[in-house]
């Protein structure tokens, strides 16, 4: 008998999984002023869930990877918020 390998991707998300994904969605939407329920928020949610199902469980890593998938740089945004005297290049 051969054993088949089932990835986490095939399993449904439980409440804790969804809570972690929601933290990422809320953080990104808050940081960039994206309206909850918008098409962009739905896209962020889909990317987040896909990455989570692929095994990325750390909220910080999820944010970073979603950032990369969307073409934004959350780390630069965070630096500009922490250091208001610095300009980040945003008009």
C-alpha positions in Angstrom: 0.0 0.0 0.0 1.4 3.4 -0.9 0.8 6.3 1.3 -0.3 9.5 -0.4 0.9 12.8 0.8 -1.9 15.3 1.4 -0.8 18.9 1.6 -2.4 21.3 4.1 -3.7 23.0 0.9 -6.4 20.3 0.7 -7.6 20.8 4.2 -10.3 23.3 5.2 -9.3 26.3 7.3 -10.5 26.3 10.9 -11.3 29.3 13.1 -7.7 29.9 14.2 -6.5 29.7 10.6 -9.1 32.3 9.5 -8.2 34.5 12.5 -4.5 34.6 11.4 -5.5 35.4 7.8 -7.8 38.1 9.0 -5.0 39.8 11.0 -3.0 40.1 7.8 -5.9 41.4 5.8 -6.9 43.9 8.4 -3.3 45.1 8.8 -2.7 45.6 5.1 -6.0 47.3 4.6 -5.4 49.6 7.5 -1.9 50.5 6.4 -2.8 51.3 2.9 -6.4 52.7 3.4 -8.0 49.9 1.4 -11.7 49.6 2.0 -12.9 46.3 3.5 -15.1 44.5 1.0 -13.5 46.1 -2.0 -12.1 44.2 -4.9 -8.5 44.9 -3.7 -9.3 43.6 -0.2 -10.8 40.4 -1.7 -7.6 40.0 -3.8 -5.5 40.4 -0.6 -7.6 37.9 1.2 -7.3 35.3 -1.6 -3.5 35.8 -1.7 -3.3 35.5 2.1 -5.3 32.3 2.2 -3.4 30.7 -0.6 -0.1 31.4 1.1 -1.4 30.2 4.4 -2.6 27.0 2.9 0.9 26.6 1.4 2.4 26.6 4.9 3.2 30.2 5.7 1.9 30.6 9.3 3.8 33.6 10.6 1.8 36.8 10.3 4.8 38.9 9.6 5.9 36.6 6.8 2.4 36.5 5.4 2.3 40.3 5.3 5.7 40.4 3.6 4.7 37.8 0.9 1.3 39.4 0.3 3.2 42.7 -0.1 5.5 41.1 -2.7 2.6 39.6 -4.5 0.9 43.0 -4.7 4.0 44.9 -5.7 4.0 47.1 -2.6 6.6 47.5 0.1 5.2 47.4 3.6 8.6 47.8 5.2 9.1 51.2 3.5 5.6 52.2 4.5 6.2 51.2 8.2 9.5 53.1 8.2 7.8 56.3 7.0 5.2 56.0 9.7 7.8 55.5 12.4 9.9 58.3 11.1 7.6 61.2 10.1 10.6 63.5 9.4 11.8 61.2 6.6 10.1 61.3 3.2 9.2 58.0 1.7 8.8 59.2 -1.9 5.0 59.1 -1.7 3.3 62.3 -2.9 
